[in-house]
Structure formats: structure tokens, C-alpha cells
Amino acid sequence: MVVRMRHTRAHTGNRRSHHALKSGALSICSHCGAARKPHTVCVACGYYRGRKVLDAVKKVEKKQAKAKRAK
């Protein structure tokens, strides 16, 4: 059976021209200057919009203690 409405490569490419992945935007933390995703808490210092939201040091210490217990 023959395909009646064949799509040329150009038409297929035009349709797929919007399928490319876009790189994520980065913003700079106002507290520590590290690069971070916009509208998220800074992973390095735990600040968001000038307020401390996460205790980054406590989180690292907890992770190290857990690894130490596992060994």
C-alpha cells in the first residue's frame, strides 16, 4: 500500500525544529555568590530571598554521621 500524504524531510525537520532541549537558566546567590537555579534555595549556603531556610552545615554533618555509621 502506498502512503498518500508523504511528509518530505524538510516538513518533518520544520515540525521537529522545536524539539531541542533548552539549557536551564542560572542565577547568582545574593548571600554567597554561588550559581543556583532561580526560585530555589541555594544548596551552598541555604539562603532564599535573604532568609536562612536550610542549615547547610547541619545537613553535611548529618550525612557524614550516616556514612560513618554505615561503615
C-alpha positions as CSV (number, residue, x, y, z in Angstrom):
1,M,0.0,0.0,0.0
2,V,1.3,3.5,-0.9
3,V,1.3,6.3,1.6
4,R,-0.9,9.0,0.2
5,M,0.3,12.1,2.1
6,R,4.0,11.7,2.3
7,H,6.0,14.2,4.5
8,T,9.2,15.4,3.0
9,R,12.3,15.7,5.1
10,A,12.0,19.4,5.1
11,H,8.5,19.4,6.5
12,T,9.5,16.8,9.1
13,G,12.5,18.9,10.1
14,N,10.3,22.0,10.4
15,R,8.0,20.2,12.7
16,R,10.8,18.9,14.8
17,S,12.6,22.3,15.0
18,H,11.0,23.0,18.4
19,H,12.0,19.6,19.9
20,A,15.5,20.7,21.0
21,L,16.3,20.8,24.7
22,K,17.0,24.2,26.2
23,S,19.7,24.8,28.8
24,G,18.5,25.7,32.3
25,A,18.9,29.3,33.5
26,L,21.1,30.0,36.5
27,S,21.1,32.9,38.9
28,I,23.6,34.0,41.4
29,C,23.0,33.7,45.2
30,S,22.9,37.1,46.8
31,H,24.4,35.7,50.0
32,C,27.3,33.5,48.9
33,G,27.6,34.3,45.2
34,A,27.3,30.6,44.1
35,A,25.4,29.7,40.9
36,R,21.9,28.3,41.6
37,K,18.6,27.6,39.9
38,P,16.2,30.5,40.1
39,H,13.3,30.4,42.6
40,T,15.1,27.7,44.7
41,V,17.1,27.6,47.9
42,C,20.9,27.9,47.5
43,V,22.4,24.5,48.1
44,A,25.7,26.0,49.2
45,C,24.5,28.3,52.0
46,G,20.8,27.5,52.5
47,Y,19.5,31.1,51.9
48,Y,16.5,32.0,49.9
49,R,15.4,35.6,49.3
50,G,17.7,36.9,52.1
51,R,16.5,34.4,54.7
52,K,18.2,31.3,56.0
53,V,15.9,28.4,55.1
54,L,18.2,25.4,55.3
55,D,21.0,24.7,57.7
56,A,23.6,23.5,55.2
57,V,26.3,22.7,57.8
58,K,23.9,20.6,59.8
59,K,22.9,18.7,56.7
60,V,26.5,17.9,55.8
61,E,27.3,16.8,59.4
62,K,24.2,14.5,59.3
63,K,25.3,13.0,56.0
64,Q,28.8,12.3,57.3
65,A,27.5,10.8,60.5
66,K,25.2,8.5,58.5
67,A,28.2,7.4,56.3
68,K,30.3,6.8,59.4
69,R,27.6,4.6,60.9
70,A,27.3,2.6,57.6
71,K,30.9,1.6,57.7
